[in-house]
Amino acid sequence: MEIEENERRVLARFKSDTGEEVGNLVDLPITVTTEQLTSLCNSLLNQEDEPTPFAFFVEEKEIVKTLEGVLDTSNELNAENVVDIVYQRQSIFRVQAVTRCTSSMPGHAEAVISVKFSPDGEKLASGSGDTTVRFWDVVTQTPHHTCKGHKNWVLCIAWSPDSTRLVSGCKNGAILQWDPNTGQQKGQLMKGHTQWITALAWKPYHSDPSSRYFASSSKDGDIRIWDAFLCKCIRILTGHTKSVTALQWGGAGLMYSASQDTTIRVWRADDGVLCRTLKGHAHWVNTLTLNVDYVLKRGSSFDPNVSVDPSNPETVHKAAKDRYDLVVSGSGERLVSGSDDFTLYLWNPEKDSKPIARMTGHQQLVNDVRFSPDTRTLASASFDKSIRLWDGRNGRFITTLRGHVQAVYMISWSADSRLLVSGSADSTLKVWSMKTKKLMHDLPGHQDEVFAVDWSSDGSKVASGGKDKVLKMWQH
């Protein structure tokens, strides 16, 4: 007699994505849906009152509809086999894909090189080849302030973690600090680098609630740490033999710098001691990302998944620290580097100078790499016109996203990790779905190459800028 489909069952065990087992073995029909698994998992975790959405995986394959869809029916349906179902918490709020341009904001006289939303999502800044920094009103989508002070191209900008200030670096090696509410320069010009500024990074909010310290890197090969209140350099980190191309200030007191000398250096930020040098790349290292980037970028800002009294500095600081601790509880800070040698490396930089994984497959240089906010997925953008997705824990290749017809310059994740937006030399933005791993929306509108793109932390807006000198805002 044939067994009815709905009678086929398996013994299953729920595990968190950090490996903890939850509850006892459960007997499940293979037709159990993701909704039913979510309900059961919340019940096992004793959180029916405030249920959390989950994603579920069996041997790293996501359960999209039913458990049956990921089972190898010849093996797992053995009565003795126990199926491990790994659950991963999802963002409670869902970001809707941006589908249309809601405003084109001219004003810059040269290419827009950088575009960044403030950590609280309420402000937007851009840096341009016209030597100015501009602040834009996110609500009315109009220009707010034009900040003049640089004498050469503004190459990079960075918001303080408390959203109250912005620093900008230019081709002359000068750094300026701005008040976004007035557009006025704060303090004096910060000079020390002898060549242009390549990156700016603030000390994380949970380590520095007053947002006092930031670091800069330059084509001159040096990294400088600045006191933003005094506008003074307090430490210089030397050792790279060529231009420093990327800089990250981690949450555990370490700083990471990538260089055209093919190395990545790990520094102790407090005293400037070089902890280790990460070697592996055969050419320039262009880009770095940390698995904690998103929680550090959020700084002191409101988190829709956590209830915090924003008027109480202590609770805001604790929430930022808790967010960080949660991300690093499984595997610590992870670092990924992308290079002109077409490869990426996954590192455990706090402990080891040997890479966890080498990721190959791109046909041209890797220009940008980003961890998803939930740290599960890595996306890399390349001059080979493609975006590749990788497993954030082990570097395993997942899939290639194709659709752009020119180099992909920059990518940005939605806050819930379900969507990715990319900007390209082909003048378009594209929105990709992580569920289908396919193109969701094509967003033409720019007249030339798109250099910069950023998704706001509340998920409601994407801003982009590029060679056509126009800033565009995209919404659902």
Steps between C-alpha positions, in 0.01 A plus 500: 500500500635847408555744784292812457713812443359673809592204720872519425674637805848574633660547838638852519706707739504881511837671529590867510742630237767507771448130574283489817235226500148603597248260656473128435470309175173570319311274262404706192317432175726582204226731372545734802512862378733784599204669676439187709872467576508865612209442735658184641841662543351800686315254723821308580670831583208605724435818305145455368409838649756681282565261211812548288516427126758235409670358194564124510781299341583132458866444411521865394205470258223742591150363555302726268154336517503155665759276663459250218653747254847473657505132598697239313211254515723195461706579811322729745174306500670208666331440833833508685611831352453823693467814286666808649292808425709813553296810581616855453327808636371738235437870525152563639436782257510441124655739252304557181698506178558844355330516161509860377697821509313749720739790442799607297704755691742702289740743662847350479714639220710185463461124553342381826760267652345408836147485638423408864190498719560590864476211750157627614382507137379859530779675310680449172841627392694491176858576399595611150776584258377861518685528840177530702311290751121529481233415754153413373159504668385138497132591550460772237783353288650843437846654559561608859856635521797534268828477692804669349848465644683236301726609216488173308273201430319369808580128481338359815256591777407332830224569754573498871321209674271746685395665167603849623805555279653407166866487401619531141838435340632640173763450233727755669522282814288741706218394736211725605218451751146629444183565698213350294241728664670825400739396223777681690854371535577377854852574622802547283624322192681175588819465299775243532467262209725587207279338236130448446264348755379151406276407795349630826377287793355602839564319825185292568227653715504227766872574559470879466147631576613861462614429139833668562750297298534404135775373271609586149712318242685643206684435178811596703483157672421634849198465729431789738274500805334837576333664796196658333438737793852644485544448121837353581689187390576286807668200337659399170514134393775432248619184331316466172739553210235619252164677498248391765177427311250400771460547874269345761479577874372182663301465817759307702766772507666398173543694179543341157677660204535369144765618259638492149800324660273186488475471881236565763627623836328448834574779751416550864322836486577611857880496468563447129675164544501281187339169604541305177533532125260302280664378180343307217401737223726522195398854404353821646239452770207730414227444754426368850181406682433381857216278614427774756483784242126538522472512880792742517352718226175526697695668784260661747203480265166343572467128428148396394564151638583624852301730729734767637429836661690735262505777762706289743869494391581201722235276348598610148865417573406163652280416200790575261733278706241221518448515122874468445544218756218302338666508157844395629370237745533222244831556324642839599580770249540364149669698223475459123737659250458544125786558258624584151609134485130409445479317836353554846629369832304432819704563819470460875725802562480510881668161530667382183707629210397206281177534299191288568417488129615620160212591270558480125281536195497868406656565159616854578593713802274499807387856570263472796409233754230515771372275777122486525366651827416150627862399411379187323583611145786681330456690176792600278486740205748481214611665180394171333141643506381245758419477870584178681340374818694296757426337835608747768626231738716282277536689171320233299378625160120533476415654162576773246264792436516610137321790334737795489675558166794698641716495813314487834643772724310482827240293685284566809279266704151568631479497880311169506759321277229399253598741220817634340542808280789551257632798306690459175695666221202408279309796662241278672422385850364150546315347795558129563283263707686269736205261507503432125867601447380689194450854371192658654501856360701679235539870583616710205508878533858614538657638184846360570700268729364447854790531747321496836192340651369474858188343653362690801500315833120516527476330160273759341742670259798444277722789392737490203743731328748491219662651196187688390542731808145417618390347828196273470268370768314172446200371696231237485 
